[in-house]
Amino acid sequence: MLLINCPYCGERPEPEFVYGGQAHIARPAQPAGVEAQDWADYLYRRDNVRGVHAERWRHTRGCGRFFNALRDTTTDHFLATYKVGEPRPAAGGTR
């Protein structure tokens, strides 16, 4: 079973979590002034990397909080988890 380390609750089984998309996507400060293509890119374009990827997760069957994680998409291993608002750790960061 895959275990994910919630930065608030500790290590828990994967069925307690829901994937929330790519992490660190910033909403435009002035959405009304954004060109249509730039707005579409913000809404729909996401990186699809092979390797280490920053993702948003939610501990839905636990504390209910969102957090970020660095996950290697080639091995499905979580390299680090960290609270929303904290800077992204190095790829080999702490759990």
Backbone as numpy.savetxt, mean C-alpha at the origin, in Angstrom:
# Nx Ny Nz CAx CAy CAz Cx Cy Cz
0.18 -20.57 5.54 -0.65 -19.40 5.54 0.24 -18.16 5.54
-0.16 -17.18 4.75 0.57 -15.91 4.67 0.24 -15.05 5.89
1.25 -14.57 6.56 1.07 -13.68 7.71 1.49 -12.27 7.32
0.68 -11.30 7.71 0.96 -9.89 7.43 1.09 -9.17 8.77
2.11 -8.34 8.88 2.35 -7.59 10.11 1.61 -6.25 10.05
0.50 -6.15 10.76 -0.22 -4.88 10.89 0.60 -4.00 11.83
0.94 -2.76 11.44 1.74 -1.91 12.32 1.01 -1.52 13.61
-0.29 -1.76 13.67 -1.08 -1.43 14.85 -1.37 -2.65 15.73
-1.58 -3.82 15.11 -2.02 -5.02 15.84 -0.99 -6.13 15.90
0.03 -6.06 15.07 1.01 -7.14 15.01 0.69 -8.12 13.89
1.34 -9.25 13.93 1.23 -10.25 12.87 -0.11 -10.98 12.93
-0.79 -11.02 11.76 -2.10 -11.66 11.67 -2.19 -12.41 10.34
-3.13 -13.38 10.23 -3.28 -14.13 8.98 -3.87 -13.26 7.86
-3.46 -13.56 6.66 -3.83 -12.79 5.48 -5.33 -12.62 5.26
-6.20 -13.59 5.57 -7.64 -13.38 5.33 -8.24 -12.20 6.11
-7.53 -11.67 7.10 -8.03 -10.51 7.85 -7.82 -9.19 7.10
-7.09 -9.22 5.99 -6.69 -8.00 5.29 -7.31 -7.89 3.91
-7.42 -6.65 3.43 -7.89 -6.38 2.08 -6.88 -5.45 1.41
-6.52 -5.80 0.17 -5.61 -4.98 -0.63 -6.31 -3.68 -1.01
-5.61 -2.56 -0.90 -6.21 -1.26 -1.18 -5.59 -0.49 -2.32
-4.74 -1.11 -3.12 -4.15 -0.43 -4.25 -2.74 0.07 -3.99
-2.23 0.80 -4.95 -0.87 1.33 -4.86 -0.80 2.42 -3.80
0.25 2.42 -3.02 0.45 3.43 -1.98 1.07 4.69 -2.56
0.98 5.77 -1.82 1.62 7.05 -2.12 1.10 7.71 -3.39
-0.19 7.56 -3.68 -0.82 8.26 -4.80 -1.45 9.53 -4.22
-0.96 10.69 -4.62 -1.44 11.95 -4.06 -2.52 12.56 -4.96
-3.64 12.92 -4.35 -4.72 13.59 -5.07 -4.24 14.99 -5.46
-4.55 15.45 -6.67 -4.15 16.80 -7.07 -4.73 17.85 -6.11
-3.93 18.85 -5.79 -4.34 19.89 -4.83 -5.53 20.70 -5.37
-5.53 20.97 -6.66 -6.62 21.73 -7.29 -7.25 20.88 -8.39
-8.14 19.96 -8.06 -8.70 19.05 -9.07 -9.39 19.75 -10.23
-10.02 20.90 -9.96 -10.73 21.60 -11.02 -9.79 22.13 -12.10
-8.54 22.36 -11.75 -7.58 22.90 -12.70 -6.77 21.85 -13.43
-7.05 20.59 -13.21 -6.28 19.50 -13.81 -6.86 19.14 -15.17
-5.98 18.96 -16.14 -6.41 18.55 -17.48 -7.06 17.17 -17.43
-7.93 16.90 -18.38 -8.69 15.64 -18.40 -7.76 14.43 -18.41
-6.70 14.46 -19.22 -5.80 13.31 -19.29 -5.05 13.11 -17.98
-4.63 14.21 -17.35 -3.95 14.11 -16.06 -4.89 13.55 -14.99
-6.16 13.95 -15.03 -7.13 13.43 -14.07 -7.38 11.94 -14.30
-7.48 11.55 -15.56 -7.65 10.13 -15.88 -6.43 9.32 -15.42
-5.24 9.87 -15.61 -4.02 9.19 -15.14 -4.05 9.02 -13.62
-4.48 10.07 -12.90 -4.57 9.99 -11.44 -5.57 8.90 -11.03
-6.69 8.82 -11.69 -7.72 7.86 -11.31 -7.38 6.42 -11.69
-6.77 6.22 -12.85 -6.67 4.87 -13.39 -5.26 4.32 -13.58
-4.27 5.14 -13.76 -2.91 4.63 -14.02 -2.22 4.25 -12.73
-1.70 3.04 -12.71 -0.95 2.56 -11.56 0.27 1.81 -12.07
1.31 1.80 -11.26 2.50 1.04 -11.60 2.18 -0.44 -11.51
2.75 -1.21 -12.40 2.59 -2.66 -12.37 3.99 -3.26 -12.43
4.70 -3.09 -11.33 6.10 -3.47 -11.30 6.28 -4.94 -10.97
7.37 -5.46 -11.43 7.79 -6.80 -11.04 8.92 -6.59 -10.04
8.65 -6.96 -8.80 9.63 -6.73 -7.74 8.98 -6.00 -6.59
9.72 -5.14 -5.93 9.24 -4.45 -4.73 8.24 -3.35 -5.12
7.09 -3.39 -4.48 5.99 -2.48 -4.79 5.40 -1.94 -3.49
5.16 -0.63 -3.42 4.51 -0.02 -2.25 3.00 -0.12 -2.42
2.33 -0.73 -1.45 0.90 -0.99 -1.55 0.18 -0.48 -0.30
-1.11 -0.21 -0.46 -1.97 0.16 0.67 -2.79 -1.08 1.02
-2.89 -1.35 2.32 -3.67 -2.48 2.82 -4.57 -1.99 3.94
-5.65 -2.74 4.20 -6.55 -2.42 5.31 -6.77 -3.67 6.15
-6.65 -3.53 7.45 -6.88 -4.64 8.38 -8.38 -4.67 8.71
-9.18 -5.14 7.77 -10.63 -5.06 7.88 -11.20 -5.91 9.01
-10.62 -7.06 9.28 -11.15 -7.93 10.33 -10.32 -7.81 11.61
-9.76 -6.64 11.78 -8.95 -6.35 12.98 -9.24 -4.93 13.41
-8.23 -4.09 13.37 -8.38 -2.71 13.82 -9.11 -1.83 12.83
-9.22 -2.27 11.55 -9.91 -1.49 10.53 -9.08 -0.38 9.91
-7.84 -0.25 10.31 -6.99 0.84 9.83 -6.28 0.49 8.52
-5.98 1.55 7.77 -5.15 1.41 6.58 -3.69 1.52 6.98
-2.84 0.85 6.23 -1.39 0.97 6.40 -0.75 0.68 5.06
0.54 0.97 4.96 1.29 0.72 3.73 2.22 -0.46 3.93
2.55 -1.10 2.83 3.45 -2.25 2.88 4.33 -2.26 1.65
5.54 -2.75 1.82 6.41 -3.04 0.69 6.35 -4.54 0.49
5.92 -4.94 -0.71 5.77 -6.36 -1.01 6.50 -6.67 -2.30
7.21 -7.77 -2.32 7.88 -8.24 -3.53 6.86 -9.04 -4.32
6.47 -8.53 -5.47 5.43 -9.17 -6.27 5.89 -10.47 -6.91
7.19 -10.71 -6.97 7.67 -11.96 -7.56 7.62 -13.12 -6.57
7.70 -12.82 -5.27 7.70 -13.87 -4.25 6.50 -13.78 -3.31
5.76 -12.67 -3.35 4.62 -12.40 -2.48 5.04 -12.21 -1.02
6.32 -11.93 -0.78 6.81 -11.68 0.58 6.67 -10.20 0.93
6.20 -9.95 2.15 6.13 -8.59 2.67 7.48 -8.25 3.27
8.10 -7.18 2.78 9.42 -6.77 3.25 9.32 -5.79 4.41
8.26 -4.98 4.44 8.06 -4.01 5.50 6.62 -3.56 5.50
6.12 -3.19 6.67 4.82 -2.53 6.80 5.03 -1.27 7.63
4.25 -0.24 7.33 4.41 1.03 8.03 3.11 1.82 7.97
2.93 2.69 8.95 1.71 3.47 9.07 1.59 4.49 7.94
0.35 4.79 7.56 0.10 5.83 6.56 0.64 7.14 7.10
1.34 7.87 6.26 1.95 9.13 6.66 3.42 9.01 7.00
3.87 7.79 7.30 5.29 7.57 7.53 6.01 7.44 6.19
7.28 7.82 6.13 8.01 7.68 4.87 8.21 6.22 4.49
8.32 6.00 3.21 8.57 4.65 2.70 9.96 4.20 3.15
10.04 3.02 3.80 11.35 2.51 4.22 12.14 1.99 3.02
13.42 1.75 3.24 14.24 1.13 2.20 13.66 -0.25 1.89
13.94 -0.78 0.72 13.36 -2.07 0.29 13.58 -3.18 1.28
14.65 -3.16 2.01 14.91 -4.19 2.99 14.59 -3.74 4.40
13.61 -2.81 4.53 13.28 -2.20 5.82 12.79 -3.19 6.85
12.50 -2.67 8.03 12.06 -3.52 9.14 10.59 -3.85 9.00
10.23 -4.95 9.64 8.82 -5.36 9.63 8.06 -4.67 10.71
